[in-house]
Amino acid sequence: MAKQCLRIIIAGEVQGVSFRYYARQQAKALGITGFVQNSPDGSVEIVAEGETKALQKFLAWCKKGPPKAIVNKVRVTEKPFQGIFSTFIMRT
């Protein structure tokens, strides 16, 4: 199975709605490793590594987000897969 690493920036009303918590739950359920963190500009940044199919499902979830989120824009950049994460964490 092919593995990839994605950097995902989610903009909109995505802070203060438990986006990081739900993203971590989704990632763990899909076997994805990496991190999620709030950015100073009000967006959420995610670096996610895993199987391509799992990342596609995760990305589809990111485009909707948790119930109270309003996602306006999702920017995705592919990065070199390094396999450096052992789990998926929320950064502060």
Contacts in CASP RR format, 6 or more apart in sequence:
PFRMAT RR
TARGET T0000
AUTHOR 0000-0000-0000
METHOD contacts of the structure
MODEL  1
MAKQCLRIIIAGEVQGVSFRYYARQQAKALGITGFVQNSPDGSVEIVAEG
ETKALQKFLAWCKKGPPKAIVNKVRVTEKPFQGIFSTFIMRT
1 51 0 8 1.000
1 52 0 8 1.000
1 53 0 8 1.000
2 51 0 8 1.000
2 52 0 8 1.000
3 49 0 8 1.000
3 50 0 8 1.000
3 51 0 8 1.000
3 52 0 8 1.000
3 81 0 8 1.000
3 83 0 8 1.000
4 49 0 8 1.000
4 50 0 8 1.000
4 52 0 8 1.000
4 55 0 8 1.000
4 78 0 8 1.000
4 81 0 8 1.000
5 47 0 8 1.000
5 48 0 8 1.000
5 49 0 8 1.000
5 50 0 8 1.000
5 78 0 8 1.000
5 79 0 8 1.000
5 80 0 8 1.000
5 81 0 8 1.000
5 82 0 8 1.000
5 83 0 8 1.000
6 46 0 8 1.000
6 47 0 8 1.000
6 48 0 8 1.000
6 49 0 8 1.000
6 55 0 8 1.000
6 59 0 8 1.000
6 76 0 8 1.000
6 77 0 8 1.000
6 78 0 8 1.000
6 79 0 8 1.000
7 45 0 8 1.000
7 46 0 8 1.000
7 47 0 8 1.000
7 76 0 8 1.000
7 77 0 8 1.000
7 78 0 8 1.000
7 79 0 8 1.000
8 45 0 8 1.000
8 46 0 8 1.000
8 47 0 8 1.000
8 48 0 8 1.000
8 59 0 8 1.000
8 62 0 8 1.000
8 74 0 8 1.000
8 75 0 8 1.000
8 76 0 8 1.000
9 39 0 8 1.000
9 43 0 8 1.000
9 44 0 8 1.000
9 45 0 8 1.000
9 46 0 8 1.000
9 73 0 8 1.000
9 74 0 8 1.000
9 75 0 8 1.000
9 76 0 8 1.000
10 19 0 8 1.000
10 43 0 8 1.000
10 44 0 8 1.000
10 45 0 8 1.000
10 46 0 8 1.000
10 62 0 8 1.000
10 65 0 8 1.000
10 71 0 8 1.000
10 73 0 8 1.000
10 74 0 8 1.000
11 42 0 8 1.000
11 43 0 8 1.000
11 71 0 8 1.000
11 72 0 8 1.000
11 73 0 8 1.000
11 74 0 8 1.000
11 75 0 8 1.000
12 42 0 8 1.000
12 43 0 8 1.000
12 69 0 8 1.000
12 70 0 8 1.000
12 71 0 8 1.000
12 72 0 8 1.000
12 73 0 8 1.000
13 68 0 8 1.000
13 69 0 8 1.000
13 70 0 8 1.000
13 72 0 8 1.000
14 42 0 8 1.000
14 43 0 8 1.000
14 44 0 8 1.000
14 65 0 8 1.000
14 69 0 8 1.000
14 70 0 8 1.000
14 71 0 8 1.000
15 38 0 8 1.000
15 42 0 8 1.000
15 43 0 8 1.000
15 44 0 8 1.000
16 68 0 8 1.000
17 66 0 8 1.000
17 67 0 8 1.000
17 68 0 8 1.000
17 69 0 8 1.000
18 66 0 8 1.000
18 68 0 8 1.000
19 36 0 8 1.000
19 44 0 8 1.000
19 65 0 8 1.000
19 66 0 8 1.000
19 69 0 8 1.000
20 36 0 8 1.000
20 37 0 8 1.000
20 38 0 8 1.000
20 44 0 8 1.000
20 90 0 8 1.000
21 66 0 8 1.000
21 90 0 8 1.000
22 65 0 8 1.000
22 66 0 8 1.000
23 36 0 8 1.000
23 44 0 8 1.000
23 46 0 8 1.000
23 61 0 8 1.000
23 62 0 8 1.000
23 65 0 8 1.000
23 90 0 8 1.000
24 36 0 8 1.000
24 88 0 8 1.000
24 89 0 8 1.000
24 90 0 8 1.000
26 32 0 8 1.000
26 58 0 8 1.000
26 61 0 8 1.000
27 33 0 8 1.000
27 34 0 8 1.000
27 36 0 8 1.000
27 48 0 8 1.000
27 58 0 8 1.000
27 88 0 8 1.000
28 87 0 8 1.000
28 88 0 8 1.000
30 54 0 8 1.000
30 55 0 8 1.000
30 57 0 8 1.000
30 58 0 8 1.000
31 50 0 8 1.000
31 51 0 8 1.000
31 54 0 8 1.000
31 88 0 8 1.000
32 48 0 8 1.000
32 49 0 8 1.000
32 50 0 8 1.000
32 54 0 8 1.000
32 55 0 8 1.000
32 58 0 8 1.000
32 88 0 8 1.000
33 48 0 8 1.000
33 49 0 8 1.000
33 50 0 8 1.000
33 83 0 8 1.000
33 85 0 8 1.000
33 86 0 8 1.000
33 87 0 8 1.000
33 88 0 8 1.000
34 46 0 8 1.000
34 47 0 8 1.000
34 48 0 8 1.000
34 49 0 8 1.000
34 85 0 8 1.000
34 87 0 8 1.000
34 88 0 8 1.000
34 89 0 8 1.000
35 46 0 8 1.000
35 47 0 8 1.000
35 85 0 8 1.000
35 88 0 8 1.000
35 89 0 8 1.000
35 90 0 8 1.000
35 91 0 8 1.000
36 44 0 8 1.000
36 45 0 8 1.000
36 46 0 8 1.000
36 88 0 8 1.000
36 89 0 8 1.000
36 90 0 8 1.000
36 91 0 8 1.000
37 44 0 8 1.000
37 45 0 8 1.000
37 46 0 8 1.000
37 90 0 8 1.000
37 91 0 8 1.000
37 92 0 8 1.000
38 44 0 8 1.000
38 45 0 8 1.000
38 92 0 8 1.000
39 45 0 8 1.000
46 62 0 8 1.000
47 79 0 8 1.000
47 85 0 8 1.000
48 55 0 8 1.000
48 58 0 8 1.000
48 88 0 8 1.000
49 81 0 8 1.000
49 82 0 8 1.000
49 83 0 8 1.000
49 84 0 8 1.000
49 85 0 8 1.000
50 81 0 8 1.000
59 74 0 8 1.000
59 76 0 8 1.000
62 71 0 8 1.000
62 74 0 8 1.000
63 71 0 8 1.000
63 74 0 8 1.000
64 71 0 8 1.000
65 71 0 8 1.000
END
